[in-house]
Amino acid sequence: MFGYHGRYLRIDVSAGRGSWVALPDDVLRRFIGGVGLGTWLLHRESPVGIDPLNPAAPLIFAFSPLVGTPLTT
């Protein structure tokens, strides 16, 4: 549960700023990481009905907790 340090980094490229955003405990318990957490973040950060290729659409990098280990998934 603490592999993400309970937060994610939101970067606003157009403003040149970044801010840490806390992840709720229930989200950390529901999603191990990777696809699940990435999908939750995409749903949370995307404006309703936005075109995925729109410059305002979020770009999310969400890695599995197994990245960097010899285990294959």
Chimera marker file (.cmm) of the C-alpha trace (Angstrom):
<marker_set name="trace">
<marker id="1" x="0.000" y="0.000" z="0.000" r="1" g="1" b="0" radius="0.5"/>
<marker id="2" x="2.852" y="2.414" z="0.584" r="1" g="1" b="0" radius="0.5"/>
<marker id="3" x="4.723" y="1.716" z="-2.660" r="1" g="1" b="0" radius="0.5"/>
<marker id="4" x="3.223" y="4.856" z="-4.189" r="1" g="1" b="0" radius="0.5"/>
<marker id="5" x="3.955" y="6.897" z="-1.079" r="1" g="1" b="0" radius="0.5"/>
<marker id="6" x="0.221" y="7.610" z="-1.027" r="1" g="1" b="0" radius="0.5"/>
<marker id="7" x="0.383" y="10.216" z="-3.785" r="1" g="1" b="0" radius="0.5"/>
<marker id="8" x="0.990" y="10.933" z="-7.443" r="1" g="1" b="0" radius="0.5"/>
<marker id="9" x="2.625" y="13.824" z="-9.260" r="1" g="1" b="0" radius="0.5"/>
<marker id="10" x="0.393" y="15.999" z="-11.442" r="1" g="1" b="0" radius="0.5"/>
<marker id="11" x="2.407" y="18.139" z="-13.873" r="1" g="1" b="0" radius="0.5"/>
<marker id="12" x="0.885" y="21.057" z="-15.764" r="1" g="1" b="0" radius="0.5"/>
<marker id="13" x="3.208" y="21.410" z="-18.751" r="1" g="1" b="0" radius="0.5"/>
<marker id="14" x="1.584" y="24.618" z="-20.039" r="1" g="1" b="0" radius="0.5"/>
<marker id="15" x="2.051" y="26.373" z="-16.676" r="1" g="1" b="0" radius="0.5"/>
<marker id="16" x="5.394" y="24.728" z="-15.892" r="1" g="1" b="0" radius="0.5"/>
<marker id="17" x="4.218" y="23.591" z="-12.452" r="1" g="1" b="0" radius="0.5"/>
<marker id="18" x="3.868" y="20.306" z="-10.638" r="1" g="1" b="0" radius="0.5"/>
<marker id="19" x="1.955" y="19.337" z="-7.514" r="1" g="1" b="0" radius="0.5"/>
<marker id="20" x="1.622" y="16.230" z="-5.392" r="1" g="1" b="0" radius="0.5"/>
<marker id="21" x="-1.917" y="14.838" z="-5.101" r="1" g="1" b="0" radius="0.5"/>
<marker id="22" x="-2.847" y="12.434" z="-2.310" r="1" g="1" b="0" radius="0.5"/>
<marker id="23" x="-4.289" y="9.045" z="-3.278" r="1" g="1" b="0" radius="0.5"/>
<marker id="24" x="-7.220" y="7.949" z="-1.109" r="1" g="1" b="0" radius="0.5"/>
<marker id="25" x="-6.543" y="4.831" z="1.002" r="1" g="1" b="0" radius="0.5"/>
<marker id="26" x="-9.506" y="2.977" z="-0.515" r="1" g="1" b="0" radius="0.5"/>
<marker id="27" x="-8.051" y="3.470" z="-4.012" r="1" g="1" b="0" radius="0.5"/>
<marker id="28" x="-4.683" y="2.099" z="-2.895" r="1" g="1" b="0" radius="0.5"/>
<marker id="29" x="-6.439" y="-0.964" z="-1.472" r="1" g="1" b="0" radius="0.5"/>
<marker id="30" x="-8.540" y="-1.551" z="-4.608" r="1" g="1" b="0" radius="0.5"/>
<marker id="31" x="-5.797" y="-1.230" z="-7.223" r="1" g="1" b="0" radius="0.5"/>
<marker id="32" x="-2.377" y="-2.828" z="-6.952" r="1" g="1" b="0" radius="0.5"/>
<marker id="33" x="-1.006" y="-0.524" z="-9.632" r="1" g="1" b="0" radius="0.5"/>
<marker id="34" x="-0.346" y="-0.478" z="-13.327" r="1" g="1" b="0" radius="0.5"/>
<marker id="35" x="-3.516" y="-0.743" z="-15.395" r="1" g="1" b="0" radius="0.5"/>
<marker id="36" x="-6.001" y="-0.486" z="-12.520" r="1" g="1" b="0" radius="0.5"/>
<marker id="37" x="-4.510" y="2.605" z="-10.937" r="1" g="1" b="0" radius="0.5"/>
<marker id="38" x="-3.802" y="4.156" z="-14.345" r="1" g="1" b="0" radius="0.5"/>
<marker id="39" x="-7.439" y="3.714" z="-15.381" r="1" g="1" b="0" radius="0.5"/>
<marker id="40" x="-8.675" y="5.242" z="-12.129" r="1" g="1" b="0" radius="0.5"/>
<marker id="41" x="-6.343" y="8.235" z="-12.605" r="1" g="1" b="0" radius="0.5"/>
<marker id="42" x="-7.432" y="8.653" z="-16.236" r="1" g="1" b="0" radius="0.5"/>
<marker id="43" x="-11.087" y="8.698" z="-15.167" r="1" g="1" b="0" radius="0.5"/>
<marker id="44" x="-10.331" y="11.204" z="-12.387" r="1" g="1" b="0" radius="0.5"/>
<marker id="45" x="-8.103" y="13.558" z="-14.405" r="1" g="1" b="0" radius="0.5"/>
<marker id="46" x="-9.926" y="13.593" z="-17.781" r="1" g="1" b="0" radius="0.5"/>
<marker id="47" x="-12.508" y="16.244" z="-18.559" r="1" g="1" b="0" radius="0.5"/>
<marker id="48" x="-15.839" y="14.672" z="-19.540" r="1" g="1" b="0" radius="0.5"/>
<marker id="49" x="-16.061" y="13.821" z="-23.247" r="1" g="1" b="0" radius="0.5"/>
<marker id="50" x="-12.522" y="14.938" z="-24.125" r="1" g="1" b="0" radius="0.5"/>
<marker id="51" x="-10.910" y="13.619" z="-27.288" r="1" g="1" b="0" radius="0.5"/>
<marker id="52" x="-7.910" y="11.448" z="-26.320" r="1" g="1" b="0" radius="0.5"/>
<marker id="53" x="-5.729" y="13.337" z="-28.825" r="1" g="1" b="0" radius="0.5"/>
<marker id="54" x="-6.718" y="16.762" z="-27.482" r="1" g="1" b="0" radius="0.5"/>
<marker id="55" x="-3.733" y="18.608" z="-25.959" r="1" g="1" b="0" radius="0.5"/>
<marker id="56" x="-5.748" y="19.040" z="-22.743" r="1" g="1" b="0" radius="0.5"/>
<marker id="57" x="-6.144" y="15.248" z="-22.353" r="1" g="1" b="0" radius="0.5"/>
<marker id="58" x="-4.000" y="13.751" z="-19.585" r="1" g="1" b="0" radius="0.5"/>
<marker id="59" x="-0.993" y="11.546" z="-20.294" r="1" g="1" b="0" radius="0.5"/>
<marker id="60" x="-0.568" y="8.996" z="-17.510" r="1" g="1" b="0" radius="0.5"/>
<marker id="61" x="2.402" y="6.766" z="-16.745" r="1" g="1" b="0" radius="0.5"/>
<marker id="62" x="1.360" y="4.090" z="-14.231" r="1" g="1" b="0" radius="0.5"/>
<marker id="63" x="3.790" y="1.288" z="-13.564" r="1" g="1" b="0" radius="0.5"/>
<marker id="64" x="3.211" y="-2.116" z="-12.039" r="1" g="1" b="0" radius="0.5"/>
<marker id="65" x="4.707" y="-2.847" z="-8.638" r="1" g="1" b="0" radius="0.5"/>
<marker id="66" x="6.624" y="-5.655" z="-10.359" r="1" g="1" b="0" radius="0.5"/>
<marker id="67" x="8.582" y="-3.317" z="-12.651" r="1" g="1" b="0" radius="0.5"/>
<marker id="68" x="12.281" y="-3.895" z="-12.175" r="1" g="1" b="0" radius="0.5"/>
<marker id="69" x="11.848" y="-7.393" z="-10.771" r="1" g="1" b="0" radius="0.5"/>
<marker id="70" x="12.720" y="-10.651" z="-12.554" r="1" g="1" b="0" radius="0.5"/>
<marker id="71" x="9.026" y="-11.690" z="-12.467" r="1" g="1" b="0" radius="0.5"/>
<marker id="72" x="7.188" y="-11.598" z="-15.779" r="1" g="1" b="0" radius="0.5"/>
<marker id="73" x="3.575" y="-10.501" z="-16.048" r="1" g="1" b="0" radius="0.5"/>
<link id1="1" id2="2" r="1" g="1" b="0" radius="0.2"/>
<link id1="2" id2="3" r="1" g="1" b="0" radius="0.2"/>
<link id1="3" id2="4" r="1" g="1" b="0" radius="0.2"/>
<link id1="4" id2="5" r="1" g="1" b="0" radius="0.2"/>
<link id1="5" id2="6" r="1" g="1" b="0" radius="0.2"/>
<link id1="6" id2="7" r="1" g="1" b="0" radius="0.2"/>
<link id1="7" id2="8" r="1" g="1" b="0" radius="0.2"/>
<link id1="8" id2="9" r="1" g="1" b="0" radius="0.2"/>
<link id1="9" id2="10" r="1" g="1" b="0" radius="0.2"/>
<link id1="10" id2="11" r="1" g="1" b="0" radius="0.2"/>
<link id1="11" id2="12" r="1" g="1" b="0" radius="0.2"/>
<link id1="12" id2="13" r="1" g="1" b="0" radius="0.2"/>
<link id1="13" id2="14" r="1" g="1" b="0" radius="0.2"/>
<link id1="14" id2="15" r="1" g="1" b="0" radius="0.2"/>
<link id1="15" id2="16" r="1" g="1" b="0" radius="0.2"/>
<link id1="16" id2="17" r="1" g="1" b="0" radius="0.2"/>
<link id1="17" id2="18" r="1" g="1" b="0" radius="0.2"/>
<link id1="18" id2="19" r="1" g="1" b="0" radius="0.2"/>
<link id1="19" id2="20" r="1" g="1" b="0" radius="0.2"/>
<link id1="20" id2="21" r="1" g="1" b="0" radius="0.2"/>
<link id1="21" id2="22" r="1" g="1" b="0" radius="0.2"/>
<link id1="22" id2="23" r="1" g="1" b="0" radius="0.2"/>
<link id1="23" id2="24" r="1" g="1" b="0" radius="0.2"/>
<link id1="24" id2="25" r="1" g="1" b="0" radius="0.2"/>
<link id1="25" id2="26" r="1" g="1" b="0" radius="0.2"/>
<link id1="26" id2="27" r="1" g="1" b="0" radius="0.2"/>
<link id1="27" id2="28" r="1" g="1" b="0" radius="0.2"/>
<link id1="28" id2="29" r="1" g="1" b="0" radius="0.2"/>
<link id1="29" id2="30" r="1" g="1" b="0" radius="0.2"/>
<link id1="30" id2="31" r="1" g="1" b="0" radius="0.2"/>
<link id1="31" id2="32" r="1" g="1" b="0" radius="0.2"/>
<link id1="32" id2="33" r="1" g="1" b="0" radius="0.2"/>
<link id1="33" id2="34" r="1" g="1" b="0" radius="0.2"/>
<link id1="34" id2="35" r="1" g="1" b="0" radius="0.2"/>
<link id1="35" id2="36" r="1" g="1" b="0" radius="0.2"/>
<link id1="36" id2="37" r="1" g="1" b="0" radius="0.2"/>
<link id1="37" id2="38" r="1" g="1" b="0" radius="0.2"/>
<link id1="38" id2="39" r="1" g="1" b="0" radius="0.2"/>
<link id1="39" id2="40" r="1" g="1" b="0" radius="0.2"/>
<link id1="40" id2="41" r="1" g="1" b="0" radius="0.2"/>
<link id1="41" id2="42" r="1" g="1" b="0" radius="0.2"/>
<link id1="42" id2="43" r="1" g="1" b="0" radius="0.2"/>
<link id1="43" id2="44" r="1" g="1" b="0" radius="0.2"/>
<link id1="44" id2="45" r="1" g="1" b="0" radius="0.2"/>
<link id1="45" id2="46" r="1" g="1" b="0" radius="0.2"/>
<link id1="46" id2="47" r="1" g="1" b="0" radius="0.2"/>
<link id1="47" id2="48" r="1" g="1" b="0" radius="0.2"/>
<link id1="48" id2="49" r="1" g="1" b="0" radius="0.2"/>
<link id1="49" id2="50" r="1" g="1" b="0" radius="0.2"/>
<link id1="50" id2="51" r="1" g="1" b="0" radius="0.2"/>
<link id1="51" id2="52" r="1" g="1" b="0" radius="0.2"/>
<link id1="52" id2="53" r="1" g="1" b="0" radius="0.2"/>
<link id1="53" id2="54" r="1" g="1" b="0" radius="0.2"/>
<link id1="54" id2="55" r="1" g="1" b="0" radius="0.2"/>
<link id1="55" id2="56" r="1" g="1" b="0" radius="0.2"/>
<link id1="56" id2="57" r="1" g="1" b="0" radius="0.2"/>
<link id1="57" id2="58" r="1" g="1" b="0" radius="0.2"/>
<link id1="58" id2="59" r="1" g="1" b="0" radius="0.2"/>
<link id1="59" id2="60" r="1" g="1" b="0" radius="0.2"/>
<link id1="60" id2="61" r="1" g="1" b="0" radius="0.2"/>
<link id1="61" id2="62" r="1" g="1" b="0" radius="0.2"/>
<link id1="62" id2="63" r="1" g="1" b="0" radius="0.2"/>
<link id1="63" id2="64" r="1" g="1" b="0" radius="0.2"/>
<link id1="64" id2="65" r="1" g="1" b="0" radius="0.2"/>
<link id1="65" id2="66" r="1" g="1" b="0" radius="0.2"/>
<link id1="66" id2="67" r="1" g="1" b="0" radius="0.2"/>
<link id1="67" id2="68" r="1" g="1" b="0" radius="0.2"/>
<link id1="68" id2="69" r="1" g="1" b="0" radius="0.2"/>
<link id1="69" id2="70" r="1" g="1" b="0" radius="0.2"/>
<link id1="70" id2="71" r="1" g="1" b="0" radius="0.2"/>
<link id1="71" id2="72" r="1" g="1" b="0" radius="0.2"/>
<link id1="72" id2="73" r="1" g="1" b="0" radius="0.2"/>
</marker_set>
